[in-house]
Amino acid sequence: MAEDIKKEILEEEEDIITLEFDDDTAVDCEILGTFDYNDKEYIALAPNDGTDDIYIYGYKQIADDEFEIIEIEDEAEFDAVAAEFDAIMADGEEE
């Protein structure tokens, strides 16, 4: 994953951001939502690239219309957060 991730809100009502990676590639992503796990906030993104991939990052609200996306570098933390996201999605499908 990229070390320097930039974000750009394209259209507020669509909840789309663009991730720019170190190799100068850019991917538009739909914001699926934010969620808490172990007293930290995370964000789930779905890239608009024709895949079923989901990107999960740390999330920090800075201001009303500004936030920071933080790469999860610890593999154990990422695995736990991904499992929590899967559980949240499974609960949503059951309703």
C-alpha positions as protocol buffer text, in pm:
chain_id: "A"
residue {
  index: 1
  type: MET
  ca { x: 0 y: 0 z: 0 }
}
residue {
  index: 2
  type: ALA
  ca { x: 102 y: 357 z: -46 }
}
residue {
  index: 3
  type: GLU
  ca { x: 287 y: 552 z: 217 }
}
residue {
  index: 4
  type: ASP
  ca { x: 154 y: 889 z: 112 }
}
residue {
  index: 5
  type: ILE
  ca { x: -218 y: 877 z: 63 }
}
residue {
  index: 6
  type: LYS
  ca { x: -388 y: 1193 z: -42 }
}
residue {
  index: 7
  type: LYS
  ca { x: -758 y: 1251 z: -53 }
}
residue {
  index: 8
  type: GLU
  ca { x: -980 y: 1470 z: -257 }
}
residue {
  index: 9
  type: ILE
  ca { x: -1352 y: 1494 z: -214 }
}
residue {
  index: 10
  type: LEU
  ca { x: -1490 y: 1506 z: -565 }
}
residue {
  index: 11
  type: GLU
  ca { x: -1858 y: 1557 z: -494 }
}
residue {
  index: 12
  type: GLU
  ca { x: -1975 y: 1569 z: -136 }
}
residue {
  index: 13
  type: GLU
  ca { x: -2312 y: 1412 z: -206 }
}
residue {
  index: 14
  type: GLU
  ca { x: -2157 y: 1112 z: -382 }
}
residue {
  index: 15
  type: ASP
  ca { x: -1909 y: 1039 z: -103 }
}
residue {
  index: 16
  type: ILE
  ca { x: -1624 y: 974 z: -347 }
}
residue {
  index: 17
  type: ILE
  ca { x: -1259 y: 1034 z: -271 }
}
residue {
  index: 18
  type: THR
  ca { x: -948 y: 984 z: -481 }
}
residue {
  index: 19
  type: LEU
  ca { x: -655 y: 795 z: -335 }
}
residue {
  index: 20
  type: GLU
  ca { x: -320 y: 888 z: -488 }
}
residue {
  index: 21
  type: PHE
  ca { x: -45 y: 632 z: -438 }
}
residue {
  index: 22
  type: ASP
  ca { x: 334 y: 669 z: -437 }
}
residue {
  index: 23
  type: ASP
  ca { x: 359 y: 535 z: -794 }
}
residue {
  index: 24
  type: ASP
  ca { x: 136 y: 823 z: -912 }
}
residue {
  index: 25
  type: THR
  ca { x: -165 y: 599 z: -973 }
}
residue {
  index: 26
  type: ALA
  ca { x: -500 y: 730 z: -856 }
}
residue {
  index: 27
  type: VAL
  ca { x: -815 y: 539 z: -769 }
}
residue {
  index: 28
  type: ASP
  ca { x: -1159 y: 690 z: -711 }
}
residue {
  index: 29
  type: CYS
  ca { x: -1328 y: 522 z: -414 }
}
residue {
  index: 30
  type: GLU
  ca { x: -1677 y: 528 z: -274 }
}
residue {
  index: 31
  type: ILE
  ca { x: -1687 y: 583 z: 101 }
}
residue {
  index: 32
  type: LEU
  ca { x: -1879 y: 288 z: 241 }
}
residue {
  index: 33
  type: GLY
  ca { x: -1866 y: 427 z: 592 }
}
residue {
  index: 34
  type: THR
  ca { x: -1668 y: 464 z: 910 }
}
residue {
  index: 35
  type: PHE
  ca { x: -1672 y: 235 z: 1212 }
}
residue {
  index: 36
  type: ASP
  ca { x: -1513 y: 202 z: 1555 }
}
residue {
  index: 37
  type: TYR
  ca { x: -1298 y: -87 z: 1672 }
}
residue {
  index: 38
  type: ASN
  ca { x: -1100 y: -93 z: 1999 }
}
residue {
  index: 39
  type: ASP
  ca { x: -1153 y: 281 z: 2056 }
}
residue {
  index: 40
  type: LYS
  ca { x: -1016 y: 375 z: 1711 }
}
residue {
  index: 41
  type: GLU
  ca { x: -1200 y: 488 z: 1402 }
}
residue {
  index: 42
  type: TYR
  ca { x: -1163 y: 324 z: 1062 }
}
residue {
  index: 43
  type: ILE
  ca { x: -1297 y: 391 z: 713 }
}
residue {
  index: 44
  type: ALA
  ca { x: -1401 y: 141 z: 447 }
}
residue {
  index: 45
  type: LEU
  ca { x: -1364 y: 235 z: 81 }
}
residue {
  index: 46
  type: ALA
  ca { x: -1477 y: 58 z: -236 }
}
residue {
  index: 47
  type: PRO
  ca { x: -1258 y: 140 z: -537 }
}
residue {
  index: 48
  type: ASN
  ca { x: -1443 y: 224 z: -859 }
}
residue {
  index: 49
  type: ASP
  ca { x: -1217 y: -4 z: -1063 }
}
residue {
  index: 50
  type: GLY
  ca { x: -1453 y: -290 z: -1142 }
}
residue {
  index: 51
  type: THR
  ca { x: -1324 y: -514 z: -860 }
}
residue {
  index: 52
  type: ASP
  ca { x: -1490 y: -631 z: -540 }
}
residue {
  index: 53
  type: ASP
  ca { x: -1197 y: -502 z: -333 }
}
residue {
  index: 54
  type: ILE
  ca { x: -1250 y: -309 z: -12 }
}
residue {
  index: 55
  type: TYR
  ca { x: -982 y: -78 z: 127 }
}
residue {
  index: 56
  type: ILE
  ca { x: -972 y: -27 z: 503 }
}
residue {
  index: 57
  type: TYR
  ca { x: -772 y: 254 z: 665 }
}
residue {
  index: 58
  type: GLY
  ca { x: -750 y: 431 z: 994 }
}
residue {
  index: 59
  type: TYR
  ca { x: -966 y: 743 z: 1003 }
}
residue {
  index: 60
  type: LYS
  ca { x: -924 y: 1070 z: 1189 }
}
residue {
  index: 61
  type: GLN
  ca { x: -1174 y: 1356 z: 1166 }
}
residue {
  index: 62
  type: ILE
  ca { x: -988 y: 1689 z: 1157 }
}
residue {
  index: 63
  type: ALA
  ca { x: -1272 y: 1933 z: 1084 }
}
residue {
  index: 64
  type: ASP
  ca { x: -1630 y: 1914 z: 958 }
}
residue {
  index: 65
  type: ASP
  ca { x: -1523 y: 1866 z: 596 }
}
residue {
  index: 66
  type: GLU
  ca { x: -1167 y: 1743 z: 647 }
}
residue {
  index: 67
  type: PHE
  ca { x: -1030 y: 1408 z: 755 }
}
residue {
  index: 68
  type: GLU
  ca { x: -711 y: 1206 z: 745 }
}
residue {
  index: 69
  type: ILE
  ca { x: -672 y: 851 z: 617 }
}
residue {
  index: 70
  type: ILE
  ca { x: -406 y: 650 z: 797 }
}
residue {
  index: 71
  type: GLU
  ca { x: -251 y: 333 z: 660 }
}
residue {
  index: 72
  type: ILE
  ca { x: -276 y: 35 z: 896 }
}
residue {
  index: 73
  type: GLU
  ca { x: 79 y: -97 z: 903 }
}
residue {
  index: 74
  type: ASP
  ca { x: 39 y: -364 z: 1173 }
}
residue {
  index: 75
  type: GLU
  ca { x: -81 y: -687 z: 1010 }
}
residue {
  index: 76
  type: ALA
  ca { x: -252 y: -817 z: 1325 }
}
residue {
  index: 77
  type: GLU
  ca { x: -442 y: -489 z: 1366 }
}
residue {
  index: 78
  type: PHE
  ca { x: -544 y: -494 z: 1001 }
}
residue {
  index: 79
  type: ASP
  ca { x: -667 y: -853 z: 1024 }
}
residue {
  index: 80
  type: ALA
  ca { x: -873 y: -771 z: 1336 }
}
residue {
  index: 81
  type: VAL
  ca { x: -1021 y: -458 z: 1178 }
}
residue {
  index: 82
  type: ALA
  ca { x: -1103 y: -643 z: 855 }
}
residue {
  index: 83
  type: ALA
  ca { x: -1280 y: -916 z: 1058 }
}
residue {
  index: 84
  type: GLU
  ca { x: -1480 y: -647 z: 1240 }
}
residue {
  index: 85
  type: PHE
  ca { x: -1580 y: -490 z: 907 }
}
residue {
  index: 86
  type: ASP
  ca { x: -1687 y: -833 z: 776 }
}
residue {
  index: 87
  type: ALA
  ca { x: -1898 y: -885 z: 1091 }
}
residue {
  index: 88
  type: ILE
  ca { x: -2062 y: -544 z: 1049 }
}
residue {
  index: 89
  type: MET
  ca { x: -2143 y: -621 z: 686 }
}
residue {
  index: 90
  type: ALA
  ca { x: -2283 y: -963 z: 777 }
}
residue {
  index: 91
  type: ASP
  ca { x: -2506 y: -806 z: 1044 }
}
residue {
  index: 92
  type: GLY
  ca { x: -2633 y: -554 z: 789 }
}
residue {
  index: 93
  type: GLU
  ca { x: -2724 y: -828 z: 540 }
}
residue {
  index: 94
  type: GLU
  ca { x: -2926 y: -1017 z: 804 }
}
residue {
  index: 95
  type: GLU
  ca { x: -3156 y: -719 z: 868 }
}
